Amino acid sequence: MKKRLEVEQHIKQIIRDQIAVNPIMSIRKIQTALFDGGFKTYQDKLLDWYYVAKLVRKIQNENIATLKFQDKAARLVILREKYRVISEKLFKVLFYDTMQSDPLIPVPTYQEQIAAANMIMRWELAVFYAEMDAGVFNKDVQDSEAQLRNRPLPPEIRESIHRAMTNWGLIPREENNEKIVSNGLK
């Protein structure tokens, strides 16, 4: 029986979670995990072994296909987004005293706060090294046009800017009669 796309996506997500925990998990164990998650046949039995195996193969092929066509920048964006989500949770543990928290959440121990700080630092270093490997910091200063600052303007451009500012009323008209020196000072 064909499943709706939303249901199949939900089943695939459960399978992905199971494979993430144990990559060599058998199809039978995945079947029981799906059964425990509420996915069963109308006769209250496990989903068909061949159907679950087909979904596992589909997931593996999708993962391979996305990795083949994914470039460094896209992968780095995914890594940074994961870092953002994880660091938010870790900062809540680390700064539990200063942040307002839910009274139902247990107070983290000092050891847990140190472990959270250690993990934040490790994630930060991992993202930094990934950015270095991707070449984010390899900018040649000489080639970048945005880095060309403090360079004197050519006299034609400087004169046209001076005329525009005079026309807008930013420079009084009587100063316009004076000659502009090449460095822009009078």
Stockholm file with secondary structure:
# STOCKHOLM 1.0

chainA/1-186         MKKRLEVEQHIKQIIRDQIAVNPIMSIRKIQTALFDGGFKTYQDKLLDWYYVAKLVRKIQNENIATLKFQDKAARLVILREKYRVISEKLFKVLFYDTMQSDPLIPVPTYQEQIAAANMIMRWELAVFYAEMDAGVFNKDVQDSEAQLRNRPLPPEIRESIHRAMTNWGLIPREENNEKIVSNGLK
#=GR chainA/1-186 SS CCCCHHHHHHHHHHHHHHHHHCTTCCHHHHHHHHHHTTCCCTTSCCCCHHHHHHHHHHHHHHHHHHHHTCCHHHHHHHHHHHHHHHHHHHHHHHTTTTSCCCTTSCCCCHHHHHHHHHHHHHHHHHHHHHHHHHTTTCCCTTTCGGGCCSCCCCHHHHHHHHHHHHHHTSSCGGGGGSCCCTTSCC
#=GC SS_cons         CCCCHHHHHHHHHHHHHHHHHCTTCCHHHHHHHHHHTTCCCTTSCCCCHHHHHHHHHHHHHHHHHHHHTCCHHHHHHHHHHHHHHHHHHHHHHHTTTTSCCCTTSCCCCHHHHHHHHHHHHHHHHHHHHHHHHHTTTCCCTTTCGGGCCSCCCCHHHHHHHHHHHHHHTSSCGGGGGSCCCTTSCC
//
